[in-house]
């Protein structure tokens, strides 16, 4: 395993950069949900509500920032210099997505006045493609799964079609993927500030959904040493797309078999990202796979308890809490007890595309 260094740039710098470009990049709310905690039988549940984030999901933090940084590196100028104004045409941006990452990269291209091509697999609903096209990007349809779209986008970039802005890679030091993860780290910085401002005790557990693992890694990097004992990081993913769990077991990214079909489409990924895996291994993350019935149930439980409205992808962290509490051995393994204070991430609103 390669040594893990600090994520590039600081959360404050990333926040300031994005807010200069688009005022919608404002901090989102960390919500205390006492009705949910009471129903679950734990001391407290805090939910980071990303439904109000720019573009309707956390993905806008990573893809937009990383896309702009990629352009800035390509021309040797600061990010602010590639946005607006008259200049030599910039390279196109390329990425693969199930929806939200592509939407974020398309916004980066729009802000910089350049083109974007987003590779979507055949299972992506047309409504997601329409949102990306509305940002000015071209859609390239790919037969197969999300991982096939990842391969197609990478091949196009190798052929000179543009700059690749992936959210997953087998290269641990990939600067673009590290920028994506750094963007996600803004959420963690907001959690830290919100908990301190409210005077709440630190959460004991982080239940965080995993597609390729970038979000989970960014949160683990920022919050791992901050969590109160037992300081458990639980990465939640569908049973049909258990790529992070498989990678944690193997100690390296490995492809998983199957069609990756799940109601939590954001998490429909067949191979974990190497930079994310390095961080998760360092922080001793525990992988938890949940079945479709619990993934479908979680958004309903969240809404009924006064939480934000979201999708199975957005509520997957809560699905992990539900699954752990219903399995005595699993609850014991992650030390989830009545005095626990889990933190969950509600990663998107109901209208957001569910994306890898």
KAFEN-V835492 format. One line per field, one symbol per residue. ss: DSSP state (~ for helix, > for strand, _ for the rest). A space follows every 10 residues. Layout:
ss = ???
This chain:
ss = __________ ~~~~~~~~~~ ~_______>> >>_~~~~~~~ ___>>>>>>~ ~~_~~~>_~~ ~~~~~~~~~~ ~~~~~___~~ ~~________ __>>>>>__~ ~~~~~~~~~~ ~~___>>>>> >____~~~~~ ~~~~___>>> >>___~~~~~ ~~~~~~~~__ __>>______ ____~~~~~~ ~~~~~~~~~~ ~~~~~~~~__ ____>>>>>_ ___~~~~~~~ ~~~_______ _>>>>>>>~~ ~_~~~~~~~~ __________ ____~~~___ ___~~~~~~~ ~~___>>>>> _~~~~~~~~~ ~~~~______ _____~~~~~ ~~~~~__~~~ ~~~_______ >>>>>>_>__ ______
